[in-house]
Amino acid sequence: MKPSHALSVLAIAMTACTSAPKIEAPEHLRPAAGETRKIVVAARGVQIYECRALKDGAGFEWTFVAPEAELFDANTRPIGHHGAGPFWQARDGSRVVGTMQARADAPVPGAVPWLLMTAKSVGPAGTFSDVTSVQRVNTAGGVAPVAECGAGMKGATVRVPYTADYVFYSAR
């Protein structure tokens, strides 16, 4: 398959992934009993990786650096963005940061893991200000490149397309 054709197929598959959220996370990725689903948003963006030396000095590997994605509501209207920290910021300025609680391999090969994170508001009142947990589910793409990186590529970055659904929860 030609690279341009492969990217087209990936783009179509990734768009389909978030068009009809199927949120069936494993038990250990479910939020606390006192939380309720507030909003589900689709994310389209990239996972950024950098070629770095292994800690033991025995080679190099692609290391995750940050996500960078736009967030969309159920009607595909842009509602915010997602970035390093990780953080999610709505267009109204409300913002939460997440702390990893649990993860599970994605059921789709080549997709970044599904996650459960606790969330803390770090912005003004608004869409995300009362969010207490965030799930990342229904992922497609975004995994580190399979191509090796070596000394000659040290510091090089790659941006791998991904999509996901982020489910925001708040206290009941």
N, C-alpha and C positions, 0 to 999 in steps of 0.2 A: 504494500500500500504506500503511495506517495505521501511524504510528510504533510503536504497541504491538504490532501484528502483525509488523512488521519485526524488532523486538527478539526476539519469540518465535522467529521463523525463524532469526535469528542465533544464539540460545541453543542451539537444536536442532543447527544445523550445527556450532557450536563444540564441543558435547558429543561429537558423532560424530567430530570430528577426532581426539580423543585416545583414543577407546575401543579402537582397534586400531592401535598405532604402526606406521607404515611408515617405517622409518628408511633412506632412500636419499639421503643427503646428497651433494652434488657433491664431486668429488675434493678440491678445495681446502678443504672443510669437514671433512675426515676427520682424526682425531687422528694423532699420531705412531705409527710402526710399533711402538714399544715399549709402547704402551698397549692396554688391553683394556677392553671394556664392563663396567661394574660394576653399574649400575642405571639404569632408565628410569623417569622420573616424569612424570605429567601435571600441568600447571599450569593453574589457572583463576583469572583475576583481571582486572586493569586495567593499561593503560599510561596514565600521567598526563602531560598536556600543559598548558603554560601559554602564554598569549598574551603575547608579548614583542616589543619593538621590534627591528627588524633592525639589525645592527651598523652598516650604512651610514646608518641613520636614515631610510631611504626606505620606511617602512611597518612592518607588524607581521606576525608569523607564529606558528603554533602550534609550540612548541618542546618536545621530549621532556624530561621531568623525571625520571621514575622508574617502574619497574615495581612492582606490588604484587600478589602472587599466593600462593595456597595450593598446596601440592604434595601429590600423591596417589600411592599405590603402585598396582600392577596390580589390586588388589582394591578400589580407590577409597577406601582408608583414608587419612586425613590423615597425612602424615609430616613436614611442615615448611612453611617459607614462603620466599619469594623477595622481595627488595627492592632498594633503591637501593644502588649501589656498583659493579656488582651483587653481591649475596650470595645464597647459598642456605644455609639453616639447618635442620638436622634437629631433630626433637623431642628427640633425645638431647643437644642442645646443640652438636654438631659443626657447623662452619661453614666455608665457603670463600668467597673473593672471586674474581671473574673479571676478566681483562684481555682485551680484544678482540684476536683474531688474524686473523679473516677473516669475511666476510659474503657472502650471496647473496640476491638477491630471492626472495621466497617464490613457489612455483609457483601459488599461489592468489591471485587479485586481492584487494586490500583486506586482506592479511595482513602483519604485521610480518616483516622479513627473517629468514632462517635465519642462525645465527651459530656460530662456533667461538671459544671462549675458553680461555685457560690458567687454571688454578685454583690457589689457594694456601690452605692450611689456616690459619685464624685462630681456631680454637676448640679445645675439648678433643677427645680421641680419641672416635671414634664413626663413624656411617654415612658421613659425608662427609670425614673427616679425611685419607684417603689419595687423594682425588680430585685428578687432575692436569690434566684438561680437561673442559669442559662444552660440549655442542652444544645449540643450540635449533633444533628442527625441527618439522615438521607444524603450523605456526602457522595460526591463524585469527583475523581481526579485529586490533584494536590499533593501526591506523594513525591518524595525526593527522586531526583533523576536516577536512572539505572546506570547511566554512563559514569565511568570512573572519573574522579578528579585527582590530580596529582600536583606535585610541587609547582609545575608550570602554570597551574590554574589557581593556585592559592589566592584567596580573596575574591575570586570570580563569583558572581551571583546569577541565579536563574530564578525565573518567575513562572511557577507552574500553575496553570488555570485550575480552578476548583469551583464547585458549587456546594451549598449546604443549606439546610433549614436550621435556623436558630429559634428555639422555643424559649420564651421568656416567662418566668413564673414569679408570682408575688404572694405574700402572705394572705391567707383568707381573711 
